[in-house]
Amino acid sequence: MARHDEGEERRKRFAQVWSLSRQDAGRTQEEMAKGLGISKKTVQNWENGVTFPDLYTGCEWFRVLGMNPLPYYLAYLFPDFFDGIDPEDEDETIGEALNFLVQNLSAREKRELLYLMAGRHGSPWYSLLQLFTAHCHLSMKSRVAVANQVLQSYEMEQELNELVCPRNVAPDITLLKDSVEQAKKSVLKRTKGYTTIVTRQKFGANDEKNT
């Protein structure tokens, strides 16, 4: 009986992935049905936990919404950590959630994070953190403008051999370019965000060993 109750609880949480993300994006069930080429009844079934989308359709759901699926998936998989977590929560709760995320980063992501926090690039981590925080509060249009300038400056200085830390971990330029393009589309479509699907293989063979 306990297993049945646990399974039912997971079904309810999974159904909330679709209903909450759609409501957060300000989309109607009709709009989602049209965007995915399915019936409104199918959308209703997903949101009520009657049936569920497959992996591909689930990814397409967030593409249509123009939103990052990670917060919703984390809330489903680890509700004790991420379901409604808030900056005003207890320090211990925030610490546990952050530790979990760091532990589950890919090897490349850990190197990139370490470079930002402790690399000899000349900018202290707490200053970068404020920059990233402010950046995420800007409109998507402003973020695209900033990202474009950073991308162009990086490519230019790379050509001139003027990068500050050329031997340290480098950004994934392909992913950055794709993110900028997806963000541009989000601005034109007037959606609140965008998503870029990244696989572990994209981070190189060494990371596959750590998954």
Legacy VTK file of the C-alpha trace (Angstrom):
# vtk DataFile Version 3.0
C-alpha trace
ASCII
DATASET POLYDATA
POINTS 211 float
0.000 0.000 0.000
2.879 2.343 0.852
4.468 1.804 -2.583
1.157 2.626 -4.262
0.901 5.877 -2.284
4.493 6.812 -3.174
3.815 6.110 -6.848
0.675 8.237 -6.773
2.581 11.083 -5.139
5.243 10.963 -7.856
2.551 11.009 -10.542
1.024 14.118 -8.997
4.389 15.869 -8.800
5.180 14.960 -12.405
1.820 16.329 -13.539
2.682 19.586 -11.763
5.773 19.931 -13.959
3.477 20.639 -16.912
0.754 22.633 -15.200
3.064 24.888 -13.165
5.490 25.610 -16.003
2.625 26.500 -18.344
1.039 28.805 -15.776
4.398 30.424 -14.946
4.879 31.160 -18.661
1.390 32.655 -18.920
0.322 30.195 -21.615
-3.097 28.580 -22.056
-3.738 24.893 -22.677
-4.980 25.824 -26.144
-1.709 27.592 -26.959
0.346 24.617 -25.799
-1.766 22.197 -27.811
-1.326 24.305 -30.942
2.409 24.747 -30.382
2.964 21.004 -29.965
0.490 19.887 -32.637
-1.610 17.878 -30.173
-5.119 18.116 -28.783
-6.124 20.218 -25.800
-7.398 17.013 -24.185
-3.874 15.558 -24.310
-2.514 18.623 -22.519
-5.243 18.285 -19.903
-4.394 14.606 -19.411
-0.721 15.475 -18.816
-1.580 18.161 -16.297
-4.018 15.863 -14.489
-1.610 12.925 -14.365
-3.760 10.699 -16.575
-1.039 10.267 -19.202
2.459 11.730 -19.625
4.594 12.969 -22.538
7.633 11.033 -23.714
11.140 12.496 -23.329
11.177 14.219 -26.731
7.744 15.789 -26.292
8.665 16.881 -22.787
11.681 18.743 -24.200
9.469 20.270 -26.891
7.050 21.439 -24.174
9.725 23.656 -22.639
10.939 24.778 -26.066
7.428 26.040 -26.835
7.259 27.702 -23.429
10.709 29.229 -23.904
11.655 28.202 -20.379
14.424 26.321 -18.615
13.099 22.879 -17.574
15.740 22.257 -14.897
13.982 23.974 -11.939
10.781 22.019 -12.619
12.547 18.679 -13.005
14.550 19.291 -9.831
11.351 20.098 -7.932
9.922 16.787 -9.140
12.979 14.655 -8.406
14.002 16.298 -5.123
11.016 18.113 -3.617
12.646 18.357 -0.201
15.463 20.410 -1.706
14.023 22.401 -4.583
10.235 22.592 -4.307
9.673 26.260 -3.589
13.165 26.951 -2.266
13.616 30.635 -1.491
16.614 32.880 -0.682
14.981 33.568 2.708
14.993 29.863 3.642
17.180 28.583 6.449
20.920 28.605 5.750
21.080 24.853 6.309
18.379 24.212 3.682
20.103 26.456 1.162
23.438 24.785 1.911
22.070 21.278 1.379
20.505 22.266 -1.952
23.678 23.959 -3.175
25.872 21.047 -2.094
23.632 18.656 -3.978
23.853 20.703 -7.166
27.642 21.005 -6.979
28.056 17.273 -6.373
26.017 16.513 -9.481
27.777 18.902 -11.852
29.707 17.398 -14.733
33.502 17.393 -14.497
33.717 20.264 -16.997
31.108 22.314 -15.137
33.116 21.896 -11.928
36.259 23.114 -13.688
34.404 26.128 -15.094
32.943 26.972 -11.685
36.353 26.623 -10.035
37.867 28.919 -12.680
35.230 31.569 -11.973
35.737 31.318 -8.226
39.515 30.927 -8.002
41.031 31.527 -11.444
43.709 34.178 -11.964
41.514 36.274 -14.237
41.679 39.380 -12.035
38.019 39.584 -10.956
37.052 38.476 -7.428
34.327 35.861 -7.250
31.951 37.978 -5.175
32.088 40.696 -7.845
31.361 38.188 -10.608
28.476 36.817 -8.558
26.886 40.266 -8.306
27.392 40.715 -12.057
25.687 37.408 -12.863
22.852 38.151 -10.429
22.224 41.583 -11.944
22.476 40.111 -15.454
19.696 37.602 -14.711
17.419 40.417 -13.518
17.684 42.199 -16.875
15.188 41.716 -19.666
15.982 39.003 -22.197
16.595 41.707 -24.799
19.283 43.314 -22.632
20.836 39.932 -21.845
21.136 39.156 -25.564
22.917 42.473 -26.161
25.407 41.779 -23.362
25.996 38.161 -24.444
26.590 39.264 -28.043
29.216 41.766 -26.944
30.985 39.197 -24.744
30.941 36.598 -27.526
32.319 39.015 -30.131
34.996 40.309 -27.751
36.095 36.777 -26.849
36.419 35.704 -30.492
38.320 38.878 -31.386
40.794 38.578 -28.496
41.219 34.884 -29.203
42.251 35.735 -32.775
44.695 38.355 -31.465
46.065 35.974 -28.800
45.123 38.492 -26.118
42.977 36.310 -23.827
43.821 36.699 -20.126
43.938 32.993 -19.268
44.426 31.143 -22.580
45.663 27.952 -20.908
42.773 27.707 -18.461
39.360 26.100 -19.069
37.744 27.734 -22.109
34.048 28.406 -22.670
32.004 26.185 -24.957
31.656 28.695 -27.795
29.281 26.454 -29.768
26.927 26.281 -26.803
27.292 30.016 -26.148
26.420 30.869 -29.758
23.416 28.546 -29.667
22.264 30.108 -26.395
22.496 33.606 -27.869
20.468 32.528 -30.912
17.828 30.856 -28.744
17.642 33.969 -26.578
17.148 36.149 -29.678
14.256 33.936 -30.754
12.798 34.247 -27.281
12.874 38.039 -27.542
11.201 38.011 -30.958
8.528 35.581 -29.756
8.097 37.607 -26.559
8.545 34.536 -24.361
10.041 34.749 -20.877
13.060 32.573 -21.520
14.657 29.833 -23.578
16.149 26.405 -23.119
19.173 24.706 -24.633
19.414 20.939 -24.317
22.950 19.912 -23.336
24.060 16.292 -23.181
26.919 14.953 -21.080
28.676 13.889 -24.284
28.932 17.539 -25.269
31.339 18.072 -22.388
33.841 15.486 -23.687
34.787 11.878 -23.143
36.241 12.484 -19.696
32.874 13.580 -18.353
31.151 10.402 -19.506
33.193 8.563 -16.929
31.769 10.759 -14.212
28.104 10.349 -15.056
LINES 1 212
211 0 1 2 3 4 5 6 7 8 9 10 11 12 13 14 15 16 17 18 19 20 21 22 23 24 25 26 27 28 29 30 31 32 33 34 35 36 37 38 39 40 41 42 43 44 45 46 47 48 49 50 51 52 53 54 55 56 57 58 59 60 61 62 63 64 65 66 67 68 69 70 71 72 73 74 75 76 77 78 79 80 81 82 83 84 85 86 87 88 89 90 91 92 93 94 95 96 97 98 99 100 101 102 103 104 105 106 107 108 109 110 111 112 113 114 115 116 117 118 119 120 121 122 123 124 125 126 127 128 129 130 131 132 133 134 135 136 137 138 139 140 141 142 143 144 145 146 147 148 149 150 151 152 153 154 155 156 157 158 159 160 161 162 163 164 165 166 167 168 169 170 171 172 173 174 175 176 177 178 179 180 181 182 183 184 185 186 187 188 189 190 191 192 193 194 195 196 197 198 199 200 201 202 203 204 205 206 207 208 209 210
